[in-house]
Amino acid sequence: MDYMLETSQLKQKLLKTIYSLQVKSFTTLQSASPLLHSQRGMGMVTQHQVHQLADKAKSLCGDLDNIKNLLHYCQDDLVRQIPNPSGSRYGGVSGIHCSLDGSIYVTAESAPWVHVLSSTGHTRQSLPCQQEGKGGSIFLPEDVTVTRMGMVAVTDVVNEAIWVFNPHTSLSKGEWIKIRKVGSPRGIGVDSVGNILVADYAQGQVHSFALDHAFRTVNVHSVPNLQGPRYVSPVPSGGFVVSEECGDVKVFMSSHKLLCSLSSKYGHQFGNPAGVCVDTDGSILVADEQRRTVHLFPEHGAPICLVSTGLRRPAGMACSSSGHLFVTDTVENCVKVFKYCVRPPYRPTKAGASCADPNQTHRWGGGVVPLQPH
């Protein structure tokens, strides 16, 4: 059978199946609701039948979530590779941050720079990591983020410090300010209320703090009892996600209480989780250094493998609102950009809008598939 015809028929069958479920559940609800309200009991319906239907409905809803997710995301769609802007004389590219305007901030192992790139990889700015003044020493940034005030912040393992670049100084080039000492700072991020998050590897903690107008740290909190925290990422609704070396990925609420671990919630086994990020839909993305993969953990549904091949040693990771995933590969010394999210041609104008009747015509890419019931 012709591939296009077979695919069109499969699309038709899927839409008709979903539509029939919608129609049947709606008509059953319309008839069951007044009948249940008009009698004291349950008629001839048994308790076992109610529990059985509830279990089947839960399973079916899970299947529908999985179908929706598998349509929404794509796998191994490498768009481009961005070479390490520091060149090959330093170590591999490692830390990365994607800002709302599409700018990419990159650090590399043993390189005293933070590079600001466009989404296509063109260098917009390079910030030398050096203290001001005569004989100012250089430092080596581990990971990078941007504060709510638009200032670059980095972790520095060698000097056990957190630095923020302040462009608004009397110095024409701006200056780096050491804002806090941390035992073994690795990943860094900024949460939904503007607090800076730092993964402290040796102490097994994630530190959270804000900065006042004089760059003093305030509202300092620490989340303890973590096993080698590496990378940290904010959750848009509040809280954060942190990866543990050779362990798990844990999700914390804005109150800093543990919400869940991904291995227990999804039954997923990690090798060595590295970079983490959370997209605008609330899905958590995790790079696995040992398995050389990237998995997405949706709020509803089973985990999805977004990148199954093409990574040598994934480290830092960031995602953009345009549906692109940026993964630093320290072995190949580049940033690999994947398209992971397939944006629909339209979105419903009202939340909870009903599914379209499958009798109508739908557009699939450049073709038109008539959906006529038989």
VOGU-3710 file (C-alpha; in Angstrom, 3 decimals, decimal comma):
1> mdymletsql> 0,000/0,000/0,000  1,182/3,516/-0,781  2,809/5,054/2,307  0,926/8,356/2,076  -2,409/6,597/1,701  -1,669/4,249/4,588  -0,626/7,158/6,796  -3,762/9,117/5,891  -5,951/6,151/6,775  -4,117/5,737/10,088
11> kqkllktiys> -4,640/9,417/10,912  -8,298/9,050/10,041  -8,661/6,000/12,270  -6,989/7,730/15,209  -9,193/10,823/14,978  -12,356/8,761/14,573  -11,404/6,629/17,578  -10,850/9,679/19,784  -14,053/11,262/18,519  -16,122/8,140/19,189
21> lqvksfttlq> -14,794/8,046/22,770  -15,788/11,660/23,229  -19,289/11,141/21,825  -19,927/7,951/23,800  -18,736/9,427/27,112  -20,778/12,598/26,558  -24,028/10,783/25,673  -23,582/8,377/28,599  -23,041/11,309/30,962  -26,135/13,069/29,624
31> saspllhsqr> -28,333/10,039/30,282  -26,693/8,785/33,493  -26,717/12,082/35,381  -30,542/12,583/35,578  -31,104/8,868/36,230  -28,715/8,876/39,193  -30,311/12,011/40,620  -33,865/10,641/40,278  -33,327/7,467/42,331  -31,943/6,736/45,779
41> gmgmvtqhqv> -29,764/3,827/44,734  -27,560/2,809/41,839  -30,143/0,826/39,908  -28,599/-2,475/38,803  -25,057/-1,072/38,683  -22,770/-2,882/41,129  -19,877/-1,496/43,142  -17,518/-3,784/41,238  -18,656/-2,324/37,911  -18,054/1,236/39,124
51> hqladkaksl> -14,520/0,426/40,303  -13,819/-1,508/37,116  -14,963/1,397/34,938  -12,904/3,866/36,985  -9,762/1,750/36,518  -10,374/1,408/32,778  -11,001/5,154/32,465  -7,740/5,934/34,268  -5,840/3,606/31,961  -7,543/5,028/28,876
61> cgdldniknl> -6,808/8,610/29,944  -3,163/7,614/30,298  -3,215/6,155/26,786  -4,726/9,373/25,425  -2,064/11,451/27,197  0,634/9,291/25,622  -0,884/9,634/22,143  -1,080/13,419/22,535  2,536/13,607/23,733  3,860/11,371/20,958
71> lhycqddlvr> 2,172/13,646/18,416  3,475/16,785/20,114  7,163/15,818/20,368  9,755/14,484/17,934  12,915/12,405/18,289  16,531/12,806/17,108  15,771/15,889/14,998  19,219/17,526/14,983  18,934/21,045/13,564  22,498/22,336/13,879
81> qipnpsgsry> 25,759/22,079/15,777  27,369/25,160/17,304  31,139/24,804/17,812  32,718/25,857/21,097  33,238/29,632/20,759  36,322/29,308/22,992  37,906/27,053/20,383  39,734/23,773/20,868  42,560/25,044/23,087  40,323/24,779/26,157
91> ggvsgihcsl> 38,147/21,966/27,445  34,756/20,982/26,095  31,717/23,235/26,198  29,733/22,551/29,378  27,395/25,178/30,852  24,517/26,714/28,912  21,559/29,024/29,451  18,823/30,130/27,037  17,220/33,516/27,726  13,730/34,630/26,763
101> dgsiyvtaes> 15,039/36,745/23,873  16,682/33,670/22,334  20,255/34,497/23,366  22,446/31,545/24,356  25,023/31,842/27,148  27,824/29,270/27,041  30,783/28,295/29,229  33,536/25,759/28,570  35,825/23,701/30,787  38,995/25,622/31,776
111> apwvhvlsst> 38,004/28,639/29,642  37,866/32,094/31,332  34,961/33,322/29,214  31,199/33,537/29,030  30,082/33,702/25,416  26,735/35,189/24,402  25,442/33,714/21,148  22,424/34,078/18,923  20,120/31,079/18,617  21,927/30,186/15,385
121> ghtrqslpcq> 25,355/30,258/17,036  26,739/33,656/16,028  28,789/35,298/18,786  27,199/38,512/20,049  29,494/39,158/22,996  32,304/37,516/24,962  32,744/38,377/28,628  36,259/37,744/29,965  36,111/36,265/33,460  38,683/38,439/35,149
131> qegkggsifl> 38,597/40,598/38,241  39,111/44,295/37,651  42,178/46,142/38,823  45,874/45,789/38,280  46,856/42,156/38,199  43,226/41,045/38,442  43,099/37,266/38,478  41,018/35,227/36,079  38,456/32,619/37,111  36,887/29,677/35,320
141> pedvtvtrmg> 33,071/29,599/35,127  31,415/26,209/35,546  27,776/26,991/34,735  25,886/30,131/33,766  22,492/31,785/34,129  20,946/35,258/33,865  19,270/37,054/36,777  15,914/38,800/36,555  17,844/42,072/36,274  19,549/40,737/33,142
151> mvavtdvvne> 22,938/40,173/34,767  25,085/37,143/33,992  25,780/34,895/36,999  28,237/31,987/37,069  29,566/29,323/39,418  33,302/29,028/40,045  34,445/25,693/41,503  38,133/26,568/41,862  37,518/29,706/43,951  34,385/28,279/45,609
161> aiwvfnphts> 32,471/31,368/44,555  29,422/32,765/42,791  30,061/35,727/40,496  27,652/38,247/38,960  28,619/40,531/36,098  27,477/44,100/36,719  27,487/46,137/33,485  26,195/49,253/35,289  29,441/50,496/36,815  31,798/53,392/36,258
171> lskgewikir> 34,038/50,955/34,439  33,225/51,002/30,748  33,462/47,230/30,450  31,526/46,448/33,620  32,896/44,282/36,395  32,498/40,887/38,042  31,326/40,906/41,660  31,865/37,945/43,968  28,546/37,659/45,773  28,910/34,481/47,815
181> kvgsprgigv> 31,257/31,693/48,848  29,961/28,147/48,238  31,862/24,945/48,981  31,584/23,253/45,599  29,253/25,190/43,273  28,169/23,406/40,101  24,838/24,163/38,423  23,153/27,559/38,701  19,708/28,907/37,829  17,132/31,553/38,739
191> dsvgnilvad> 13,712/30,538/40,051  10,302/32,001/39,191  10,527/34,732/41,861  14,088/35,771/41,007  16,068/33,849/43,625  19,426/32,445/42,523  19,730/28,653/42,831  23,121/26,986/43,245  23,865/23,254/43,398  26,580/22,634/46,028
201> yaqgqvhsfa> 28,084/19,283/45,036  30,302/18,510/48,040  27,835/19,707/50,673  24,901/17,916/49,030  22,727/21,023/49,021  20,922/23,482/46,787  21,255/27,057/48,031  18,614/29,683/47,283  19,129/33,400/47,842  18,250/36,838/46,524
211> ldhafrtvnv> 20,409/39,907/45,908  19,697/43,380/47,226  20,638/46,608/45,431  24,150/46,454/46,917  24,696/42,870/45,695  24,394/41,448/49,200  22,772/38,024/49,512  19,475/37,955/51,430  16,758/35,381/52,155  19,254/32,532/52,137
221> hsvpnlqgpr> 17,816/28,999/52,280  19,402/25,604/51,722  17,894/22,258/50,748  20,042/19,483/52,297  20,422/15,702/51,989  21,141/15,542/48,265  23,610/13,064/46,774  26,077/14,980/44,615  23,769/17,649/43,126  25,017/18,696/39,695
231> yvspvpsggf> 22,596/20,773/37,626  19,590/22,779/38,764  16,706/24,307/36,832  13,693/26,378/37,910  10,115/25,194/37,476  7,909/27,917/35,897  5,143/27,399/38,471  7,624/27,614/41,372  10,293/25,380/42,855  13,166/23,682/41,081
241> vvseecgdvk> 14,556/20,450/39,635  18,005/19,102/40,532  20,021/16,182/39,156  22,149/13,975/41,415  25,317/12,324/40,146  24,770/8,616/39,394  21,445/8,931/41,161  18,077/10,526/40,623  16,396/13,744/39,565  14,334/15,409/42,275
251> vfmsshkllc> 11,590/18,012/42,074  11,094/20,521/44,887  8,199/22,883/45,506  8,589/26,623/46,079  8,456/25,845/49,814  11,644/23,773/49,273  9,813/20,590/50,228  10,401/17,495/48,094  7,559/16,963/45,634  8,821/13,776/43,978
261> slsskyghqf> 11,744/12,005/42,385  11,413/11,214/38,698  12,554/7,615/39,132  9,795/6,874/41,633  7,053/8,837/39,845  7,744/7,517/36,349  9,517/4,229/37,098  12,505/5,429/35,085  16,055/4,286/35,797  18,815/6,847/35,222
271> gnpagvcvdt> 22,450/6,077/34,504  24,077/9,388/35,409  21,675/12,333/35,103  23,368/15,586/34,087  21,754/18,697/32,597  18,119/19,425/33,414  15,637/22,019/32,214  11,886/22,622/32,369  9,947/23,935/29,375  6,971/26,290/29,311
281> dgsilvadeq> 4,547/23,345/29,367  6,023/22,167/32,675  7,714/19,117/31,149  11,082/18,173/32,673  13,961/17,324/30,327  16,965/15,339/31,562  20,261/14,536/29,847  21,785/11,207/30,891  25,570/11,305/30,618  25,996/7,533/30,924
291> rrtvhlfpeh> 23,219/6,490/28,546  23,904/9,413/26,157  20,228/10,238/25,877  17,734/12,979/26,663  14,325/12,080/28,096  11,274/14,272/28,560  8,999/13,739/31,552  5,575/15,283/30,856  3,177/16,315/33,593  0,785/13,668/32,280
301> gapiclvstg> 1,878/10,525/30,480  4,930/8,294/30,197  8,526/9,505/29,644  9,590/10,124/26,044  13,093/9,674/24,642  13,818/12,866/22,676  17,450/12,108/21,817  18,460/8,467/21,453  21,593/8,851/19,335  24,238/11,406/18,401
311> lrrpagmacs> 25,448/12,423/21,871  28,910/11,500/23,174  28,881/13,094/26,620  25,922/15,393/27,285  26,402/17,932/30,060  24,450/21,186/30,380  21,086/21,650/28,721  18,551/24,390/27,992  15,316/24,654/26,018  13,702/27,567/24,214
321> ssghlfvtdt> 10,076/28,626/23,838  10,373/27,915/20,101  10,622/24,172/20,757  14,402/23,771/20,462  16,689/21,898/22,821  20,316/22,946/23,357  22,650/20,223/24,652  26,347/20,734/25,357  28,479/17,767/24,285  31,839/17,941/26,061
331> vencvkvfky> 33,482/15,208/23,956  32,577/16,689/20,569  33,087/20,191/22,009  29,922/21,738/20,621  26,333/22,643/21,371  23,873/20,359/19,606  20,522/21,901/18,797  17,519/19,606/18,436  13,962/20,382/17,470  11,938/18,478/20,046
341> cvrppyrptk> 8,521/20,096/20,017  6,121/20,061/17,054  3,984/23,161/17,311  0,405/22,666/16,077  -0,829/24,945/13,255  -3,462/26,331/15,601  -4,511/26,167/19,231  -8,089/26,031/20,529  -9,376/29,505/21,345  -11,094/28,208/24,482
351> agascadpnq> -9,679/25,876/27,083  -11,471/22,565/27,058  -12,962/23,125/23,619  -14,561/19,989/22,227  -12,888/17,867/19,581  -13,827/18,535/15,995  -16,222/16,238/14,204  -14,140/13,793/12,142  -16,478/14,344/9,172  -14,763/17,650/8,483
361> thrwgggvvp> -11,588/18,101/6,471  -8,236/18,496/8,268  -4,917/19,703/6,904  -1,855/17,551/7,512  1,292/19,388/6,452  0,852/20,182/2,792  -1,823/17,585/2,107  -5,531/17,423/2,764  -7,096/14,384/4,395  -10,883/14,070/4,088
371> lqph> -12,359/12,344/7,130  -15,567/10,620/6,132  -17,139/7,946/8,355  -17,856/4,606/6,738
//
